[in-house]
Amino acid sequence: HIKVAYHKDGGSTHCIRFANEKDSEIENHEGVWFIGPLVGYNGFRTPELREKLMTHDFGSESVGFKDSRHKVNFDRTRDDSNDGSHNMVEGFDSGYDQ
C-alpha cells in the first residue's frame, strides 16, 4: 500500500496527499495507519457515481486523477527530485494506455 495523508481544515476543506516522513506521528484517534481498500478509476460502484465526482465543481480545487490532470500528477509521484530531473522508472510512459 502507498501511504497517503488526509487533512480536514474546518468543515469544508479536505486534502489527500502522499505521506512523507513528517506524517509518521499519526494524529488520528486510533494512533495507527488506516489501511483501506484501493479503488481504481473503474472501481467505483457505478459509472454515474464516478462521473458525478469527476464533474463536480470544487471551485479552485480539483480531483487529482481527473483525465486532464492524471499524467501530470502521476509523473510527479514518480520523480523524487521535485524538479522533474529524476524519473524513478526509466522508460515508463504514464501517458500510454494499453
N, C-alpha and C positions, 0 to 999 in steps of 0.2 A: 504494500500500500504506500501511496505517497502521503506526506504529511501536509495538511492544509490548516490554516488558522482562520477562524470565523470571528468577526468582530461585530458587535452591535453597539452603535453610538446613538443613544436616545431611542425614540420609538420608531423611527422610520429609516435610519441609515444602517445598512448592512454591508459587510465586505467579506469575501472569501479570497484568500491568497495562499500561495505556497508558504509553508512554515520555514523559519530559519532558526539559528541557534538560540536566539533570544526567546523563542517560544517554548523552550524546554521547561520553563516554570509554568506549569499548567494552571490556568485560572478558573476552570470550571468547578462546580461544587463537588464533583467526584474525585478530582485531583488526578485523573488518568486520561489518556488519549481515548477518544471515541473512535471506534473502528466500525464504519458503516459500509453497506454495500456500494460498489461503484455503479453509477448509472451512465451508460453511454448515450450518445446523441439519439440513437434509435431505441433506447431502452425505456423511454417514457411510457406510462400506462397507455396513452393514446397519442396519435399524431396531433390531435386537436390540442391536447394539453401542452405538448412541446411548442406548437405554433403560437399558442397564447403567450407563453413565456418569451419566445423569440421576438414577438411583435409588440410586446408591452412597452409603453413609453416610460422609461425610468428617468426622464429628464436628462441631466448631463451624465448620468451613469449608464452602464450597459452590461449585457451578459458577455463574458469574455470568450465564450465559444460559439458566438454567432458566426455564420458563414463569412461575413465580411471582416471579422477580427481573428478568426481561428488560427490562420497561418502565422500572423504576426505574434500572437500570444504563445503559440506552440514553439515557434523559433526562439522566443525569449527564454523559455524554460529549458531549452537545450543548450544554452550558451551561458557559461558561468563567468564571463568576463565583464558583463554589464555594458560592453561597448560593441558587441557583435563580432568580436575577433576570434572567439574560441568556440567553434562548433563541436560539441562533445560527441557527436556521431557523424563522422566524416562521410560525405556522400549521401546522407539521408535527406530526402526532399519532402518536407512536411506539406508541401502544396500538391503532391501527387496522390491521387486516389485511385485505387485499382477497381 
